[in-house]
């Protein structure tokens, strides 16, 4: 009897978990899972102890409290893929929450079956490329999108306690998204705010004390959770060494993400020489191997970043704003964002259609035209967010698709709220008679037929992208498999020589990937990149100390067990030139090769 009651109470959640689990099983069999970028791999390596020898939560990308918890899991079982599993569970949890909230409003079995089918089509037609290639940025966006959907779908007429309990997942998911990728959560935070504003606007008495209480508790809980997460992060990175590195990290990001031409174009070589960076040292900045030069620190990067920010080309002009606006419109229906942008356009049209039908059939209802200002507000906010990205000049697919996802899910929530009001319209018609009743009946039938048609249209649009998504996912998996095998060759070579240490040229070796649940080896790595976003950090110093080194420059020159790996045929002129600029004559000798794709070199002092 108790089990029967449990099944009835949690039927929607169980149905959606089974739906997502079946889809994930097919996905696993057909594609498998990779980390999307080496950023996720390095984060995993830090938390698993592969990088510095000991699992550590200072992965620089997530907030420390989350990194610490994942690193503790690795301390319990080093060889289990905790981080990959965490990302996967977050994505599954996001979909389950959206599906559960949809099922809550389904009254009949065929409606629930249609909802499960809709989630499945959305899974394969929209999310597939980001489900096979896991990335923490998109995972954060999925959590944020499910949170805003849960919030806007809060049922009407709940007591404050029930209202808050319904939105506990929203609170937790927003805080978790903030911890996973702070910048991504902050980018979509205006959309989350709109979801709350739209839902509050539907209350019969907007300024009622109850509303201030329940909405204030939810907002306050989110803010407090974010503040606590940030304070713990400040404390974890509060030492002098970490503070210096944070400055270095910030300036490095500014230069390489937004002003790369300063260190690569050659037009600014005179300025770089004026601050003491000769040709070889400039090349270290250009090829990302700056770890070799101990004197390239936070002060040097601060000077370069300030110089880049002072250039006239960095100032935003009216023409830039106009160009960004039209580009945001263009990318909505073209280019790599088109599938998601077109779904959003459909969402706007659907919300407008059902909103008009509801307004015309509820002539006495206050705020029946509220959907108009909601659509205008959403359109304005999404345009501003897109222009922010475009004007900064950096908008990778993982970010633009994340923004599109949040917008589409918010529109889906608005559409569902329209259907909920549609049902109330049916009840409102009762008790009327005569010509007015006939008009309302005709309007209701138009709305019913047109509104119900929106669901299969949405499903067909999602399904239309399925073949292309499968093709793209397979191509991406093939490329990642090839890169994975290439990386495995380097990794196996290094670990076959455990008494040695290898520094890797960044650009000729960085294009690698890794399977999430296969070939898991979390033993400490006796190799490291010569640059990258963790280079020169306290963790980097710990890694050098683990292998008995004090600096890359000294180790390459004086340690017989330290070598340099670069891609086959790549020119490493900058390495001996760097030492020569410092008055040290050196020779370079190739000592080995790896799978015909990489060369192993030794730096020898003359």
ABEGO torsion letter per residue (X at the ends): XAAAAAAAAAAAAAAAAAAAAAAAAAAAAAAEBBBABAAAAAAAAAAAGAAAGBBBABAGABBAAAAAAAAAAAAABAABBAAAAAAAAAAAAAAAAAAAAAAAABABAAAAAAAAAAAAAAAAAAAAAAAABBBAAAAAAAAAAAAAAAAAABBBGBBAAAAAAAAAAAAAAAAAAAAABAAAAAAAAAAAAAAAAAAAAABABAABAAAAAAAAAAAAAAAAAAAAAAAAAAAAAABAAAAAAAAAAAAAAAAAAAAAAAAAAGAAAAAAAAAGBBAAAAAAAAAGAAAABAABBAAAAAAAAAAAAABAAABBBAAAAAAAAAAAAAAAABEAAAAAAAAAAAAAAAAAAAAAAAAAABAABBGAAAAAAAAAAAAAAAAAAAAAAAAAGBBBAAAAAAAAAAAAAAAAAAAAAAAAAAAAAAAAABGBBEAAAAAAAAAAAAAAAAAAAAAAAAAAAAAAAAAAAAAAAAAAAAAAAAAAAAAAAAAAAAAABAABBBBBBAAAAABBBBBAABGBBABBBABBBABEAABGBAAAAAAAAAAGBABAAAAAAABAABBBBBBBGBBAAAAAAAAAAAGBBBBBBBABBBGGABBBBBBBBX
